């Protein structure tokens, strides 16, 4: 009987970890490299990768506001994934060079013309 309880407990723990989700915050302020002023309406695309596999269900897209800020929180279902999860942040605005950063989901981002 004790063995059956142990097996049942282990099964519940495994199922719990397989369904785990956690919040991931993305909060950046995009500024001009020279003037250091915020840039509004920058397209921000977040691509989520687990190892070499893209997790497109968790990809997000948005634009910076008038203060140059892009802020979003997404629930990410890591589950029992043993692979490293990477977050690629892509920035685009006409008149500026495209910029892509890996695993830098908070802070100041400078765009160059």
N, C-alpha and C positions, 0 to 999 in steps of 0.2 A: 504494500500500500504506500509506503514511504517513497519507493521508486516511482510509482505512478504520479504522485504529487510533484516530485522533482522534475519529471519529464513534462508534466503539464505546465509547471512554472517556467521552465526553459522555453517551451513553445510560446507562451504568452510574451515573454521577454523578447524573443526573436521577432514575433509579429509586431510588437510595439516599435522596435528599432527599424523595421522595414518600412513602417509608415511615418516615420518622423519627418516633420517639416520644421523649418526654422526661418525666421525673418532675415533677410539680407538687405542692408541699406545702401543706397547709392545717393551720394550727396556731394556734388562738385559745383564749383563756381568757375566759369570760363571767362578768362580775361584776355585782352590784347597784349601780346608779348612786349610791344614798345610802350604803349600809353599806360598799360596796367589798368585800363578801364574795363568794366564788365561788358560782355558781348551778349546781346539778346538774340533769340531765335536761332540758336545753334542747334542743329540736329544732333541728338545724342542717341546712339544705338548701343545697347548692352547685349553682347552675345555670351551665352553660358556654355562652357565646355566641361565635360567629365572625361578626362583623358583626351582622346582624339575624337570623341563623339560629341556633337553639338546637341545640347538639350534645348531645342527650339521652343518648347512649351514655357520655358522660363525667360526667354528673351524679352526685353522691354525696349520701348522707343519713346522718345519725347523731345521736347525743346526747352532751352533755357528761357527763363522769364526776363523781365526788364532789368533785373539785378545780376543777370548772368548765371543764375542758379538753376540747377537741375537736381531735384530731390524726389526720390521714389523708394518705396520699400516693397519687396517682393517676397512671398513665401516660397522657399526653395525646399523641395523634397529630397534631401540627401539620402535617406534610407540607409541601406547597408552598403552603399557604394564605397568601394575601397580605392577608387580612383581619385586623383586630385581634381578638384573643381576650380576652374579658372574663369575669370570674368574679364572679357575684352570690352573696353569702352572706346567707341569710335565717335569722333567729332567732325562735323562738316558744316561749313557755311561758305556761301559764295564770297570770293575775295580773300579767303584764307586757305592755307594748306591743310589737307586732310591730316588728322592726327589719330593714332590708335595707341591705347595703353593697356597693359595687362595687369590685372589685380590691383589697380589703383582706383578704388571706387569712392574715395573721399578726398577733399582738399581743393587746391587751386590748380586749374589747367590753363596753360598759356597757349594761344594759337598765334601762329606767325602768318604774315601776308605773303 
